[in-house]
Amino acid sequence: MLDKHLLVELQEYVERNLNILTYSMMESNEIHSLEIEDFIKNKRQPTFNETLFKLIDKKGAGDTETYKKAGLDRRHFSKIRSNPEYRPRKNTVVALALALELNKKETDKLLSSAGFSLSDSETFDLVIQFCLEKKIYDVHDVNQALDYFSLKPLMGVAE
């Protein structure tokens, strides 16, 4: 068992070293903050909103045509258009990709802009990848393929 003198010495040692550690971490954090800001500035990609509307323009599609083909309602699409910070669900992004008849690379870019990806480990994602490869873009046909595997449909993606 440690005696009181040794415990007091231990307490002083820990406090002294914690103060040094805290001070050096503060200096380090200032340096890292600048590095992080530079990293983010250099690596940041366009937002979901920016990416989606560039793709709509590139495909020559209209808003109404796009949201109807995706199975979204007008209000939901309006929310996407008017709010640059809008965070869609993955199903919404996939439905929009299908509506725009995007290829796999374009779909990956759109999904990535919303913080998603298509995994080779998920049945839902494999069904979507299959449909993209086979150019099956009709949301009803994709829903039928998802239903075949007892997965939730893309329809009813409004949020």
C-alpha positions, 0 to 999 in steps of 0.5 A: 500500500502506498503511503500518504507522502507518496500519494501526495507526490504522485498527485503533484506529479500528475498535475504538473505533467497534465498542465505541460501536456495541456499547454503543448496540446493547445499549441499543437491544436493551433497548428493542426487547426490550420492544417485541417482548414487547408486540407478541407479547403483543398479537398472539398467537393461540390455539395449534393445540391450543386452536383444534382443540378449540374447533372440535371443541366448536363442531361438537359432534363427539367425539374418536373420531369426529374422529380416525377420520374424519381417518384418524388413530390413537388414539395420534396424536390422544392426543398432539395432545390431551395436548401443547399444544406439539404441532406437526402436519404440514400433512396432519394439520391438513387431515385434521382440518379435513375430518373436522370439515367445516370451511369455508374460513375455519375451515380457514384459521384451523386451518391458521394456528394450526399455522403453515400456509396454503393457497396458490394456487400449490400444486397440493395446496393448490388440490385441498384448496380445491376440496374445501372449496368443493365440501364434499367432506369424505370423506378417501378422496374427497380422497385420490382427488382428490390421487392424480389429480394424483399427489400424496401422500394424506392417509392415513398422516398419523400422526406 
